[in-house]
């Protein structure tokens, strides 16, 4: 294998760089195995320790993973280039992307400087009016808002929060199935994920307790519109999770409330439970504009200081032009009316499709948000079968760690007539799959 992939180098840095080039160029793809340490050491005439150090660096940077006796393999989403979703074949109805219905996105206001004259963005990183609006936003759902900050989108905020708290090799408790971009992000950061099973009420308390006992130093979860399963915390589930978390006060809890205004359910937030270390992150991408890369976070004072300290050393602040645009949309009655219509419509479309499937004996999950999760035995058979009927849905493999197979279907733009056709096609594909592989 060393010869096939031209791994070279006489130092750990050189060997790691050679593997990275092979991954970036496509010579090594996701899941490809690297040579065993001793075999590569012999081929390169270096010590096994040198190769082991190179592999350790690659793991910490999210390029490879180690599977025990399965050896070291290239990561599913190696952090040398962004993993793009597969291109939607021409002529197919795209229900795989997780996108909102464009009909419910308001027109963006023209960007203009919020004020004139010289000023220090670093000394005043947040527009006071938007900061006050963000506090009201969190207060309205019972999230403590004494400490609020901004970021360049939810993933940017979560990454910075985890970077200030954790080091490569640390473990994070994650929803399973969970949001694939978050799973990829943690891998790229060299963090370990500990799977916590979810149901329609979100993370399961006993599984979370096991993850924390196993050493997870942070928890990332969605209180509603959980992606891809659609779960949302009930009051009882929220209280059960808080009880578990109180026994681990040093653990950072990050709530990703990414679809707040269009989730279709009320918020039952862990942040109201008196936790020591917490943050709730919200973004507007799903309902004000897919290109509005702005997020707000409410958090405890220590978390705020660490986040803002790291932000100050990097980008410094979130563009005031962007902040001004978000503030304008928050204050635009027409835009807010459109957001309200979106939330109601998504709920109607989600529940309608779940009912269509149930009428055909197909189990599906989607208590909130824009997606429906349908358990299946063979993801590839279902995805390919629906493709032949004109539908493009997301295979569940990229969302899963240890959970059972399924497919995610984004129903934000799926009207009632289409839902009935898709449900019929889904039932037909499942029937064909059972006929092929046995009931």
Secondary structure, DSSP 8 states (H G I E B T S, - for coil): -TTTTT---SSHHHHHHHHHHHHHHTSS-TT-B---HHHHHHHHTS-HHHHHHHHHHHHHTTSEEE-GGG-EEE-TT-TTS--------TT-EE-SS----GGGS--------SS-S---TTTT-S-HHHHHHHHHHHHTTT---SSEEEESSHHHHHHHHHHHH--TT-EEEEEES--HHHHHHHHHTT-EEEEEEEETTEE-HHHHHHHHHTT--EEEE-SSS-TTT-----HHHHHHHHHHHHT-TTSEEEEE-TTGGGSSS----GGGG--SSEEEEEE-TTTT-TT---EEEEE-HHHHHHHHHHHHHTT-S--HHHHHHHHHHHT-HHHHHHHHHHHHHHHHHHHHHHHHHHTTT---B-SSSSEEEEE-S-HHHHHHHHHHTTEE-EEGGGG-SSS--EEEEE-TT--HHHHHHHHHHHHHHHHHHHHHH--
